[in-house]
Structures are given as structure tokens and as C-alpha cells.
Amino acid sequence: MHPEPARTPAWSPSRNAIGLWTVEGALGTLVLAAVVVGVAVFAPVPGWLVVLLAVLVVAEGVVAVGVRPRLRHRVHRWEVTDEAVCTLTGWLSRTWTIVPVSRIQTVDVTRGVVQQLFGLASVAVLTASSQGTVRIPHLDAEVAARVADDLARRAELVRDEAT
């Protein structure tokens, strides 16, 4: 990890990532609701506690579906420059990661099942560094393929120049 750069990386994840995060939030909320229903039906708990848990599940659902996906889209950023791959993640705890092109060993594109439904893919930039892998999540699949090809080509050129 490096000190914070002078400017924010230029690009956000795909707008389709908002849909993916919304679905993930809805599914998580449904799981919580099922747990609350299970507690209400099978555990001897006071009625006020069931009501409180239900209110908390609804609040979580509002945040997980209505707020968190858009906030994540606004705060997650990435950019590939001539010299490096830069990512910025997190909303409370911000994490900057900068990987020089010369340190790149491999570049992978992954498409999870849900990502495929939304036309998305993630790029993973692997280095020999102890920091490990830098991920650029939820790009349009075509953009991810172009970014990965470009980075792999540039990393190869840097290696060729060094020998």
C-alpha cells in the first residue's frame, strides 16, 4: 500500500454493478428475514424482540438495497496509467493500491455466475509483492477483457526491455 495519490482514479465500476450489488443486498436481507422468522416460530422469545428484529431487518434491507449499492459505485474507483494500476476501495476505511506495470506477473479475468447475468467481469492483477493481488471488480466484460489484454501486453514489454 502506498500513500494517497494526488488525485482520485478516473473510473468507477460498470453501472451494472449497482444491479448486482442490489441483488446481493436483497438476497442477504431475505436470509436475515428467514432467520428472524425461524427465531419467532421456533424459539421462545418475547414479542417485542421479534418486532425489534423485524424492524432491524427492514432497516438493513433499505440500506442493503437502496443505499449501499449506489454508495459503493461512487467510492470504488480504478485507473490504468502508463506506469501503474491504481484502485481505491472502501467508504469508511479507504484503501489505495498502486501496482507499477513493471511488477505485474499475470493478469486474470474472472466472471462469476451472478456477474455473467449482469454482463460483468473482474480483473485480477497478480504481482510478486507481499500485497498480493489487486482486483478491479465489476467492469463490463468487454472492458475487462481489453484492460487485461492491455496490461498483459505492457507487462510483457517491460519484461522484454529489462532483459
VENVEN-V38970 format. One record per backbone hydrogen bond with DSSP energy under -0.5 kcal/mol. NH is the residue of the N-H (numbers start at 1). CO is the residue of the C=O. If there is no record, write none. Layout:
# VENVEN-V38970
nh	co
NH	CO
NH	CO
This chain:
# VENVEN-V38970
nh	co
2	96
11	78
13	76
14	138
17	14
18	15
19	15
20	16
21	17
22	18
23	19
24	20
25	21
26	22
27	23
28	24
29	25
30	26
31	27
32	28
33	29
34	30
35	31
36	32
37	33
38	34
39	35
40	36
41	37
42	38
43	39
45	43
49	46
50	46
51	47
52	48
53	49
54	50
55	51
56	52
57	53
58	54
59	55
60	56
61	57
62	58
63	59
64	60
65	61
66	61
66	62
67	62
67	63
68	63
71	67
72	68
73	69
74	70
75	71
76	72
77	88
78	11
79	86
81	79
81	84
85	99
86	79
87	97
88	77
89	95
94	92
95	89
96	94
97	87
99	85
100	98
101	83
103	100
104	101
105	126
106	126
108	124
110	122
116	112
117	113
118	114
118	115
119	116
120	115
121	139
122	110
123	136
124	108
125	123
125	134
126	106
126	124
127	132
128	103
132	129
134	125
136	123
137	135
139	121
141	119
144	140
145	141
146	142
147	143
148	144
149	145
150	146
151	147
152	148
153	149
154	150
155	151
156	152
157	153
158	154
159	155
160	156
161	157
162	158
163	159
163	160
